[in-house]
């Protein structure tokens, strides 16, 4: 039975949900707001994780792990941080249950109340900087370049698979430095790594920028971001890197002896991306037939599907398919040979199209006679029959072409849906159709609030690559020197 998706033109939100579930990426869990990531979805996260982890290690970072539970008092030490996360925290208050002997129900044991409540981490700055206080004594101990792969909990009222869930998987980098310049350089370096990863591997074009003060990470001096445009015209924050200044060092009294023998506070950064990137992949590239995955990040690049009718055909076709499979596998390609006979070739075609496998190879009795094979590319659904002798060089070229085509299509969409606006009334009309908008802003929180309240759009960032340009804020008409990026967002 073919799995049917809602057309994205009819109901984009339902199309997204249908796709996540029918492509076997994830499903809702019994716990409201949480998700179960299924094997295929998790294999996609593993590919993201492995690729990023390599990039982190190439720039000198090491992995570590810190506790899931954070004492409430740690959060209270950094005022902006606790204010930013207070409404999202899940709290552990007791450490034991007991059985009600009469009703045979489990109850909280009130005699097992914790002396201090524990927060299930929404992020790890506090527990890590409490630890760094013991690790850092001298400039010789710096820099510390640590990354953690973990889960976090942020209590959400409205959730959507991968995009916004109560519990999600992510990585969070936490670094300590001797100077402001070094820490700021680190924050921008990690932003550039995220941008490179998004464009080179995920094939998602992004805008690099700095957040406005009201949109900064709680406890940061500056928050840098990469913003991507989804097919429905909404923005998605795909990664952030924070320059924390000395805020957490002061909160946790982390000082070091500098080269002059003077005590000073350490400088800090933190940065992270999450399973939200899987949502970004879907929303940027996929179509009404299912996922469209860039080869550089697809868990499986090639699937081989045998076609036969008789047992005699089956033996010969499977034997040849296995030869092709082993040859491609030995060359390092991620490849699957689906020789199951309890599913029809048609069902398999539909399933792998739905799951976004970049290249599908079909081989049957006619191909056996003619020494040919059918090759179908997922991004355009174009198919062709080629000689088996052409297959190996064809695969290499085709995978790169698919990667380039997916990126160029997304880039073209972003460019065609990025608009310059100067008039607020004009903007109000155009924002209904979505897109990125570049407009002058006077830099005040008052106009930013008007923008949010009257249009439901936000300033996504102040683009780093936008040149200074004399102009006037489209809301207040006050002078402005730079345009900001505005959009409605996930």
Protein Blocks (a to p, Z undefined) as FASTA:
>chain_A
ZZddddfklommlmmmmmmmmnomaccdfbehiacddfklmmmmmmmmmmmmmmmmmnop
acddddfbdcfklmmmmmklmmmmmmmpccdfbfbdcddfklopacddfklccfbdcddd
fbfklmmmmmmmmmpmbfklpccddddddddddddfbdcehklcfbdcddddddddfbfk
lmmmmmmmmmmmmmmmmmmmnopacddddddfklpcehiabdcddddddfkopacdfbdc
ddekjmlmmmnopacddfkopacddddddddddfklmmmmmmmmmcfkbccddfklgmbl
bdcddddfbfmlmmmmmmmmmmmmmmmmmnopacdddfbfkbcfklmmmmmmmnopabac
dddfklmmnopaddddfklopacdddfklmmmmmmmmmmmmmmmmmmmmmmmmmmmcccd
fbfklmmmmmmngpadddddehiaklmmmmmmmnopacfbacfklccdddddfklopacf
bdcdddddZZ
